[in-house]
Amino acid sequence: MGPAYFVIAIFGCGDGAVDCRTVAAPAAHYATEQACLAARADALIANNDLDFPTLLAQCLPGSRKASAAEAAPEPAVAAAT
């Protein structure tokens, strides 16, 4: 059985998408991973005021919480630079 829902985590990163940390987690929940993936660009636009050289958006299963201690997101995420 898969996750009940997905959420988007916004990561703020230094130059070159290194030293990333969670900086926002919009409250929206998505029923499918595809719906979450489709919403990443809008989530980045809504959070483009964050003061980082690079912002990344990653979909996470609802049972897993994004945390600042989490490893940097995988390269297959939406990015805004």
C-alpha positions in Angstrom: 0.0 0.0 0.0 1.4 3.4 -1.0 1.2 6.7 0.9 -2.2 8.3 1.6 -1.1 11.6 0.1 1.8 13.6 -1.0 3.1 17.0 0.0 5.6 19.5 -1.5 8.7 20.5 0.4 10.6 23.6 -0.7 14.4 23.4 -0.2 16.7 26.5 -0.2 20.1 25.8 -1.5 23.5 27.5 -2.0 25.0 28.0 -5.4 25.2 24.7 -7.4 22.2 23.3 -5.5 24.4 22.3 -2.5 23.9 22.7 1.2 20.1 22.4 0.8 17.7 22.8 3.7 13.9 22.7 4.1 12.6 26.3 4.0 8.9 25.9 3.3 6.2 23.2 3.2 3.0 24.4 1.7 -0.1 23.0 3.4 -1.6 21.4 0.3 -2.0 17.7 0.1 -2.1 15.8 -3.2 -4.0 12.5 -3.7 -1.4 11.2 -6.2 2.3 11.7 -6.9 1.4 12.9 -10.4 -0.8 15.7 -9.0 2.0 16.7 -6.6 4.6 16.7 -9.4 2.3 18.9 -11.6 2.0 21.4 -8.7 5.7 21.9 -8.0 6.3 24.8 -10.4 3.4 26.8 -8.9 4.8 26.1 -5.4 8.2 27.4 -6.4 6.6 30.5 -7.9 4.6 31.1 -4.7 7.8 30.8 -2.6 10.2 32.7 -4.9 10.7 35.4 -2.3 12.9 33.1 -0.2 16.5 34.4 0.0 18.4 31.5 -1.6 20.4 31.3 -4.9 18.5 28.1 -5.7 15.1 26.8 -4.7 14.1 23.1 -5.2 10.7 21.5 -4.9 10.3 17.8 -4.0 7.2 15.7 -3.6 7.3 13.6 -0.4 4.9 10.9 0.8 2.5 12.2 3.4 3.8 9.8 6.0 7.3 11.3 5.8 7.8 14.8 7.1 10.3 17.1 5.5 12.9 18.2 8.0 16.0 20.4 8.0 18.1 17.3 8.9 17.0 15.6 5.7 19.6 15.0 3.0 19.6 17.2 -0.1 16.9 16.4 -2.6 17.6 14.3 -5.6 18.3 16.1 -8.9 15.0 15.1 -10.5 13.1 18.0 -8.8 11.7 21.2 -10.1 14.2 24.1 -9.6 14.1 27.8 -9.7 17.4 29.8 -9.9 
